[in-house]
Amino acid sequence: MLKPTNIGVIGCGYWGPNLVRNLRSVADCHLKWICDINEDRLRHLQTLYPEVKAETRFERLLELPNLDAIVVATSVRHHFAMAKASLLAGKHTLVEKPLASSAAECEELIDIAQRKGVTLMVGHTFLYSAAVRKIKDIIDHHDIGEIRYISARRLNLGLFQKDINVTWDLAPHDISIVLHIMGEMPSSINCRGNSHITPGIDDVTSMTLQFTKDRSAIIQSSWLDPRKIRDMTIVGSERMIVYDDVAFQEKIKIFDSRVERPPHYDTLAEFHYAYHYGDMYSPHIKLDEPLKTECQHFVDCIRQGRVPLTAGQEGLDVVRILEASSESASQNGNAVALTQGRNAARPKPVAAAAPDKAPPLVQPARDGSPAVPVRQPVKMARTQQNGAWQP
């Protein structure tokens, strides 16, 4: 029998304590260490989990021979450096979203993980939710016909960040879901935003992703909304899905609604759209905590040598889109095409239609190398804070 997988969590600010709580309940896992420069936070967590050891020096955890894996839950600006150090030390590594601050950094992390033979995984938590898994199953069985477009909203009041804008903070969740559903990368991105509170950091943005077959996805993100909204509408040719993650019950509603145009008509008077209004039903889903499922998946992939559902490639795909959105926003919303190929140049502005065909989003069993553009700076704050790792 294999011994439990020993894990340490770096960063005990906003999200780290949730990871600590869930990792303690995961099978075949032993949470050994927590690490943060804030000693008060460490003392508080040790009152809750006295068996967990605490450390303020990240480098100390890298030196521990019996520590198998590290979870990085720090501010985005520290993701790359800490994940790189963890991988180079031979540790399996889970990094909170986004994987890094640029596609070039993601590419380097993927290369190191492959060279060292360790697991690299990114925390796209919503792909592990029962609701998203059910939606994916419904779409894969063609129950709603062909997808026409997706509309997503992720709005709330705060939490304002100082080193990334709202797109880099909130949109990775919706981007990862859209890519999971569409099964391919978009051909181009448009994004516009405004900064109302902190100059230079957008707190409200709207992004459009263009896919093949005239499909699209619209993603709205905001730190400046009085309500917490987490919803997504998926419009198919036969039916439509509404997913409300905030709803306590009936998170998924399927509407038997569609619009059809007449196949033949001789005069304008004979032309009438046909509107179909059918029933609505909500499939039963077993509610669980997506973060616990994600943590269990990380441990299982380590122990069984499997490629994670949200591996480095999936983290890279999301960051490529985030980079393109920053480029588009800097050009007042002009379309930015995603170039293809591992050594492709950075995202390019386009005035006409995007390429007809984008490469498929590679799922866990993949062939070939990931496509990566040259590093494109993230739209960051004009000044950065020093010191703290935690969000």
C-alpha positions as CSV (number, residue, x, y, z in Angstrom):
1,M,0.0,0.0,0.0
2,L,1.3,3.4,-0.9
3,K,2.0,5.9,1.9
4,P,-0.2,9.0,2.0
5,T,0.9,11.9,-0.2
6,N,2.4,14.7,2.0
7,I,1.4,18.2,0.9
8,G,2.2,21.8,1.9
9,V,0.1,24.9,1.2
10,I,1.8,28.2,0.4
11,G,-0.3,31.3,1.2
12,C,-2.9,31.4,3.9
13,G,-4.7,34.6,3.1
14,Y,-8.0,34.6,1.2
15,W,-8.2,31.2,-0.5
16,G,-5.5,29.2,1.2
17,P,-7.5,28.3,4.3
18,N,-10.2,26.7,2.0
19,L,-7.5,24.5,0.5
20,V,-6.2,23.6,3.9
21,R,-9.7,22.6,5.1
22,N,-10.4,20.4,2.0
23,L,-6.9,18.8,1.8
24,R,-7.3,17.6,5.4
25,S,-10.4,15.6,4.3
26,V,-9.0,14.1,1.1
27,A,-8.3,10.4,1.0
28,D,-4.7,9.3,0.8
29,C,-3.5,12.8,1.6
30,H,-1.6,14.1,4.6
31,L,-1.5,17.9,5.0
32,K,1.9,18.4,6.6
33,W,2.8,22.1,6.3
34,I,1.3,25.5,5.9
35,C,3.4,28.5,4.9
36,D,2.8,32.3,5.1
37,I,4.9,35.3,6.0
38,N,2.0,36.5,8.3
39,E,2.6,34.6,11.6
40,D,-0.8,35.6,13.0
41,R,-2.5,33.8,10.2
42,L,-0.4,30.7,10.8
43,R,-1.2,30.8,14.5
44,H,-4.9,31.0,13.8
45,L,-4.9,28.0,11.4
46,Q,-2.8,26.0,13.9
47,T,-5.5,26.6,16.5
48,L,-7.9,24.9,14.1
49,Y,-5.5,22.2,12.9
50,P,-2.9,21.7,15.6
51,E,-1.3,18.7,13.8
52,V,-0.2,20.9,10.8
53,K,3.3,22.4,11.0
54,A,3.8,26.0,10.2
55,E,6.7,27.8,8.4
56,T,7.3,31.4,7.3
57,R,10.1,30.5,4.9
58,F,9.0,29.1,1.5
59,E,12.5,27.9,0.8
60,R,12.4,25.6,3.8
61,L,9.5,23.6,2.4
62,L,11.4,23.0,-0.9
63,E,14.2,21.4,1.1
64,L,12.0,18.8,2.9
65,P,12.6,15.4,1.3
66,N,9.4,13.9,2.6
67,L,7.1,16.6,1.2
68,D,5.6,15.3,-2.1
69,A,3.5,18.2,-3.3
70,I,3.0,21.9,-2.9
71,V,-0.1,24.0,-3.4
72,V,0.5,27.7,-4.4
73,A,-2.3,29.9,-3.2
74,T,-0.6,33.3,-3.3
75,S,-1.0,36.6,-5.2
76,V,-0.8,36.1,-8.9
77,R,2.5,38.0,-9.1
78,H,4.1,35.2,-7.1
79,H,2.6,32.2,-8.9
80,F,5.3,31.7,-11.5
81,A,8.4,32.1,-9.2
82,M,7.0,29.8,-6.5
83,A,5.6,27.2,-8.9
84,K,8.9,27.1,-10.8
85,A,10.9,26.6,-7.6
86,S,8.5,23.9,-6.5
87,L,8.7,22.0,-9.8
88,L,12.5,22.3,-9.9
89,A,12.6,20.8,-6.4
90,G,10.8,17.8,-7.8
91,K,7.5,18.6,-6.1
92,H,4.1,18.0,-7.7
93,T,2.5,21.4,-7.9
94,L,-1.1,22.8,-7.9
95,V,-1.3,26.5,-8.7
96,E,-4.4,28.7,-8.1
97,K,-5.8,30.4,-11.2
98,P,-4.4,31.9,-13.3
99,L,-1.4,29.6,-13.7
100,A,1.0,32.5,-14.3
101,S,1.2,36.1,-15.4
102,S,2.0,35.3,-19.1
103,A,1.8,32.5,-21.6
104,A,5.6,32.4,-21.7
105,E,5.7,31.7,-18.0
106,C,3.1,29.0,-18.4
107,E,5.1,27.4,-21.1
108,E,8.2,27.3,-18.9
109,L,6.3,25.7,-16.1
110,I,4.9,23.0,-18.4
111,D,8.4,22.3,-19.8
112,I,9.9,22.0,-16.3
113,A,7.1,19.6,-15.1
114,Q,7.6,17.4,-18.1
115,R,11.3,17.4,-17.6
116,K,11.0,16.6,-13.9
117,G,8.2,14.0,-14.4
118,V,5.9,15.7,-11.9
119,T,2.3,16.8,-12.0
120,L,1.4,20.4,-12.8
121,M,-2.2,21.3,-12.2
122,V,-4.1,24.6,-12.2
123,G,-7.1,25.4,-9.9
124,H,-9.9,25.9,-12.4
125,T,-12.3,24.9,-9.7
126,F,-15.6,25.1,-11.5
127,L,-14.7,22.3,-13.9
128,Y,-14.9,20.0,-10.9
129,S,-18.5,21.2,-9.9
130,A,-21.3,18.7,-10.3
131,A,-23.3,21.4,-12.2
132,V,-20.6,22.0,-14.9
133,R,-20.0,18.3,-15.2
134,K,-23.7,17.7,-15.8
135,I,-23.9,20.6,-18.4
136,K,-20.9,19.0,-20.3
137,D,-22.7,15.7,-20.3
138,I,-25.9,17.2,-21.6
139,I,-24.1,19.0,-24.4
140,D,-21.9,16.0,-25.4
141,H,-25.1,14.0,-25.8
142,H,-26.5,16.7,-28.2
143,D,-29.5,17.3,-26.0
144,I,-29.6,21.0,-26.8
145,G,-28.5,20.7,-30.5
146,E,-25.7,22.8,-31.9
147,I,-24.4,25.5,-29.6
148,R,-25.0,29.0,-30.9
149,Y,-23.6,31.2,-28.2
150,I,-22.8,31.4,-24.5
151,S,-23.3,34.4,-22.2
152,A,-21.7,34.5,-18.8
153,R,-21.8,37.0,-15.9
154,R,-19.6,37.0,-12.9
155,L,-20.4,40.1,-10.8
156,N,-20.0,41.2,-7.2
157,L,-18.9,44.1,-5.0
158,G,-15.1,43.5,-4.6
159,L,-12.7,42.0,-3.9
160,F,-10.6,44.7,-5.4
161,Q,-7.0,43.7,-6.4
162,K,-4.0,45.8,-6.7
163,D,-1.9,43.8,-9.2
164,I,-4.4,42.4,-11.7
165,N,-7.6,43.7,-13.2
166,V,-11.1,42.1,-12.9
167,T,-10.7,40.1,-16.1
168,W,-7.6,38.3,-14.7
169,D,-9.3,37.9,-11.4
170,L,-12.8,36.6,-12.3
171,A,-12.9,35.7,-16.0
172,P,-10.6,32.6,-15.7
173,H,-13.5,30.7,-14.2
174,D,-15.8,31.5,-17.1
175,I,-13.1,31.1,-19.7
176,S,-12.2,27.6,-18.4
177,I,-15.9,26.6,-18.5
178,V,-16.4,27.9,-22.0
179,L,-13.3,26.2,-23.4
180,H,-14.4,22.9,-21.6
181,I,-17.8,23.2,-23.3
182,M,-16.7,24.3,-26.7
183,G,-13.9,21.9,-27.0
184,E,-11.6,24.3,-28.8
185,M,-9.8,27.6,-28.5
186,P,-11.4,30.8,-29.9
187,S,-10.0,32.4,-33.0
188,S,-10.2,36.0,-31.8
189,I,-11.0,38.0,-28.7
190,N,-12.5,41.5,-28.1
191,C,-12.4,43.1,-24.7
192,R,-13.3,46.5,-23.3
193,G,-13.1,47.7,-19.8
194,N,-13.2,50.7,-17.4
195,S,-11.4,51.6,-14.2
196,H,-13.7,53.5,-11.8
197,I,-12.0,53.0,-8.5
198,T,-8.2,52.4,-9.1
199,P,-6.7,54.2,-12.0
200,G,-5.1,51.8,-14.5
201,I,-6.9,48.7,-13.2
202,D,-10.2,47.8,-14.9
203,D,-13.0,46.9,-12.5
204,V,-15.7,46.3,-15.1
205,T,-15.0,44.4,-18.4
206,S,-16.8,42.8,-21.2
207,M,-15.2,40.2,-23.4
208,T,-16.3,38.4,-26.6
209,L,-14.7,35.2,-27.8
210,Q,-15.2,34.1,-31.4
211,F,-15.3,30.4,-32.3
212,T,-15.7,28.3,-35.4
213,K,-19.2,27.8,-37.0
214,D,-20.2,31.4,-36.1
215,R,-20.3,30.6,-32.4
216,S,-19.4,33.1,-29.7
217,A,-19.2,33.6,-26.0
218,I,-19.7,36.8,-24.1
219,I,-18.2,37.2,-20.6
220,Q,-19.0,40.1,-18.3
221,S,-16.9,40.6,-15.2
222,S,-17.3,43.2,-12.4
223,W,-16.0,44.2,-9.0
224,L,-18.6,47.0,-8.9
225,D,-22.0,45.3,-8.7
226,P,-24.3,45.3,-5.7
227,R,-25.4,41.7,-6.2
228,K,-23.4,38.5,-6.4
229,I,-24.2,37.0,-9.8
230,R,-22.7,33.8,-11.1
231,D,-24.7,32.7,-14.1
232,M,-24.3,31.3,-17.6
233,T,-26.7,30.9,-20.5
234,I,-26.0,28.3,-23.2
235,V,-28.2,28.7,-26.3
236,G,-28.5,25.7,-28.5
237,S,-30.4,25.1,-31.8
238,E,-32.9,22.9,-30.0
239,R,-32.9,23.8,-26.3
240,M,-31.3,26.3,-23.9
241,I,-29.5,25.9,-20.6
242,V,-29.4,28.4,-17.8
243,Y,-26.8,27.8,-15.1
244,D,-27.0,29.8,-11.8
245,D,-24.2,28.8,-9.5
246,V,-25.6,31.1,-6.7
247,A,-28.9,29.3,-6.6
248,F,-29.3,26.9,-3.7
249,Q,-31.5,24.5,-5.7
250,E,-32.1,24.0,-9.4
251,K,-28.7,25.3,-10.4
252,I,-29.4,24.0,-13.9
253,K,-32.6,24.8,-15.9
254,I,-33.2,23.4,-19.4
255,F,-35.7,25.3,-21.5
256,D,-37.3,23.6,-24.5
257,S,-37.3,26.9,-26.4
258,R,-36.0,27.7,-29.9
259,V,-36.6,29.9,-32.9
260,E,-37.0,28.5,-36.4
261,R,-37.1,30.3,-39.8
262,P,-39.4,28.9,-42.6
263,P,-37.5,26.7,-45.0
264,H,-39.3,28.0,-48.1
265,Y,-41.4,31.0,-48.8
266,D,-42.5,32.8,-52.0
267,T,-43.6,36.2,-50.6
268,L,-42.7,38.3,-47.7
269,A,-46.2,37.8,-46.3
270,E,-45.4,34.1,-46.1
271,F,-42.2,34.6,-44.1
272,H,-42.8,34.0,-40.4
273,Y,-40.4,33.0,-37.7
274,A,-41.6,30.0,-35.6
275,Y,-41.2,30.4,-31.9
276,H,-41.3,27.2,-29.9
277,Y,-42.1,27.5,-26.1
278,G,-41.9,24.1,-24.4
279,D,-41.4,23.0,-20.9
280,M,-38.6,23.8,-18.4
281,Y,-37.1,21.1,-16.3
282,S,-34.2,21.0,-13.8
283,P,-32.1,17.8,-13.7
284,H,-31.1,16.5,-10.4
285,I,-27.5,16.9,-9.5
286,K,-25.7,15.7,-6.4
287,L,-24.3,18.8,-4.7
288,D,-20.7,18.6,-3.5
289,E,-17.9,21.0,-2.9
290,P,-16.0,21.5,-6.1
291,L,-12.8,22.4,-4.3
292,K,-12.7,19.1,-2.4
293,T,-13.2,17.3,-5.7
294,E,-10.4,19.3,-7.2
295,C,-8.1,18.5,-4.3
296,Q,-8.9,14.8,-4.5
297,H,-8.3,14.8,-8.2
298,F,-4.8,16.4,-7.6
299,V,-3.9,13.6,-5.2
300,D,-5.3,10.9,-7.4
301,C,-3.3,12.2,-10.4
302,I,-0.1,12.2,-8.3
303,R,-0.6,8.6,-7.0
304,Q,-1.9,7.1,-10.3
305,G,0.3,9.0,-12.8
306,R,-2.7,10.5,-14.6
307,V,-2.8,13.8,-16.5
308,P,-5.1,16.2,-14.6
309,L,-8.3,17.6,-16.2
310,T,-6.9,21.0,-15.6
311,A,-3.2,20.4,-16.3
312,G,-0.7,23.0,-17.4
313,Q,-2.0,23.1,-21.0
314,E,-5.4,24.1,-19.8
315,G,-3.9,26.8,-17.6
316,L,-1.9,28.0,-20.6
317,D,-5.0,28.2,-22.8
318,V,-6.7,30.5,-20.3
319,V,-3.7,32.7,-19.9
320,R,-3.4,33.1,-23.7
321,I,-6.9,34.4,-23.8
322,L,-6.3,36.7,-20.9
323,E,-3.3,38.1,-22.7
324,A,-5.3,38.7,-25.8
325,S,-8.0,40.4,-23.8
326,S,-5.4,42.8,-22.3
327,E,-4.1,43.5,-25.8
328,S,-7.6,44.2,-27.1
329,A,-8.6,46.4,-24.1
330,S,-5.4,48.5,-24.7
331,Q,-6.7,49.0,-28.3
332,N,-10.2,50.1,-27.3
333,G,-11.7,46.7,-28.0
334,N,-10.2,45.9,-31.4
335,A,-10.3,42.2,-32.2
336,V,-7.1,40.3,-31.4
337,A,-6.4,37.0,-33.2
338,L,-4.9,34.0,-31.4
339,T,-1.9,32.8,-33.4
340,Q,-1.2,29.1,-33.5
341,G,1.9,27.0,-32.9
342,R,4.3,26.6,-30.0
343,N,6.6,29.4,-31.2
344,A,3.9,31.7,-32.4
345,A,4.1,35.4,-32.0
346,R,2.1,37.3,-29.4
347,P,-1.7,37.9,-30.1
348,K,-2.2,40.1,-33.2
349,P,-4.8,42.7,-33.8
350,V,-7.3,41.9,-36.6
351,A,-9.8,44.0,-38.5
352,A,-11.5,41.2,-40.5
353,A,-12.8,37.8,-39.6
354,A,-10.7,35.5,-37.6
355,P,-9.3,32.2,-39.0
356,D,-12.0,29.7,-39.9
357,K,-10.6,26.9,-37.9
358,A,-8.9,26.9,-34.5
359,P,-7.1,23.9,-33.1
360,P,-9.0,21.7,-30.7
361,L,-8.6,22.2,-26.9
362,V,-6.6,19.1,-25.9
363,Q,-8.1,17.1,-23.2
364,P,-6.2,15.0,-20.6
365,A,-5.0,12.3,-23.1
366,R,-3.2,14.6,-25.6
367,D,-0.6,14.4,-28.4
368,G,1.7,17.2,-29.6
369,S,3.0,20.3,-27.9
370,P,0.9,23.2,-26.5
371,A,0.7,26.4,-28.5
372,V,2.3,29.3,-26.7
373,P,2.8,32.9,-27.8
374,V,5.8,35.0,-26.9
375,R,5.3,36.7,-23.5
376,Q,2.9,39.6,-23.5
377,P,2.8,41.8,-20.4
378,V,-0.3,41.6,-18.3
379,K,-2.2,44.8,-17.6
380,M,-1.0,45.2,-14.1
381,A,-1.1,48.0,-11.5
382,R,1.2,50.9,-12.0
383,T,2.8,50.2,-8.6
384,Q,3.2,46.9,-6.9
385,Q,3.3,46.1,-3.2
386,N,6.3,44.3,-1.8
387,G,6.3,41.5,0.7
388,A,3.2,39.5,1.2
389,W,2.5,36.3,-0.7
390,Q,-1.1,36.1,0.3
391,P,-4.0,37.7,-1.7
